[in-house]
Amino acid sequence: MTDSGALVRPDRRAELAAGLARVQARITDACAAAGRDRGEVTMIAVTKTYPASDVVALAGLGVTDVGENRDQEAAAKATQVAAAGVTPRWHFVGRLQRNKVKSVLRYADVVQSVDSVRLASALAAAATSSGRDRPLDVLVQVSIDADAARGGAVPDSADPDVGLGPVADSVAAAGGLRLAGLMAVAPLGWEPERAFARLAGIAAALRVDHPQAVALSAGMSGDLEAAIAHGATHVRVGSALLGMRPTLG
Ligand SMILES: *Cc1c(COP(=O)(O)O)cnc(C)c1O
């Protein structure tokens, strides 16, 4: 073994298996409660702060989709995971600076956090020049409470850079990108029910202009049931699966 970074300890594997079983049961129950087919919801394991070995273990347990929110950490982890012969679908879910798009394109299959026309343009330019054989899947991150300061394109705004319409149109029109849908985080202090009900309305309105944009990435460890009740197709689960993260400094 040359790559000890991806070596999976049996006790950790058992812990992850237990976490995964609990989360899968929650998703199954939430789908049943919402009258939805279980196959409509994909779980993304958000592995930020956790090592490559956890990604390898989760893949061994059947997890197909992994999320990361910082380029530097994700790039190193994706390299280690690939060296272990494992190829999950990588979702970039964090705030993305334009000077990082080239790096993110080397490992990401999906970028979920595009929230400005300028970022979409930078990503499109990098995707086109990277020589990928298929377009990059993009979700536009939307601000449910229209507070642009916390990230997310703003619904019902004609702002030419951060209005949801202009951002979605720019992704849809860009070579090298495919507009797959929306991503959102419930705003602090909002009931998840209220947040995701509003998100469902925003997503339905977007699909009038962009019928292919059917993905809805919403719901995390604390609120995945409410997100599934309101149509989430992807839930992004970190702590409920992997354990509590140390607080980042
Ligand atoms: C960390 C993170 C998650 C997972 O959060 P948990 O509460 O640990 O499940 C989901 N989405 C994004 C964008 C994140 O940064």
The ligand as an SDF file (V2000), in Angstrom:
LIG
                    3D

 15 15  0  0  0  0  0  0  0  0999 V2000
  -21.7000   21.2490    4.9400 C   0  0  0  0  0  0  0  0  0  0  0  0
  -22.7630   21.3870    3.9320 C   0  0  0  0  0  0  0  0  0  0  0  0
  -23.8360   20.4800    3.8930 C   0  0  0  0  0  0  0  0  0  0  0  0
  -24.0100   19.3430    4.8870 C   0  0  0  0  0  0  0  0  0  0  0  0
  -24.4110   19.8570    6.1250 O   0  0  0  0  0  0  0  0  0  0  0  0
  -24.8260   18.8980    7.3470 P   0  0  0  0  0  0  0  0  0  0  0  0
  -25.6600   19.7730    8.2040 O   0  0  0  0  0  0  0  0  0  0  0  0
  -23.5690   18.4630    7.9970 O   0  0  0  0  0  0  0  0  0  0  0  0
  -25.5800   17.7650    6.7890 O   0  0  0  0  0  0  0  0  0  0  0  0
  -24.7780   20.6340    2.8910 C   0  0  0  0  0  0  0  0  0  0  0  0
  -24.6880   21.6360    1.9820 N   0  0  0  0  0  0  0  0  0  0  0  0
  -23.6710   22.5210    1.9820 C   0  0  0  0  0  0  0  0  0  0  0  0
  -23.6530   23.5900    0.9480 C   0  0  0  0  0  0  0  0  0  0  0  0
  -22.6810   22.4320    2.9570 C   0  0  0  0  0  0  0  0  0  0  0  0
  -21.6820   23.3270    2.9650 O   0  0  0  0  0  0  0  0  0  0  0  0
  1  2  1  0
  2  3  1  0
  2 14  2  0
  3  4  1  0
  3 10  2  0
  4  5  1  0
  5  6  1  0
  6  7  2  0
  6  8  1  0
  6  9  1  0
 10 11  1  0
 11 12  2  0
 12 13  1  0
 12 14  1  0
 14 15  1  0
M  END
$$$$
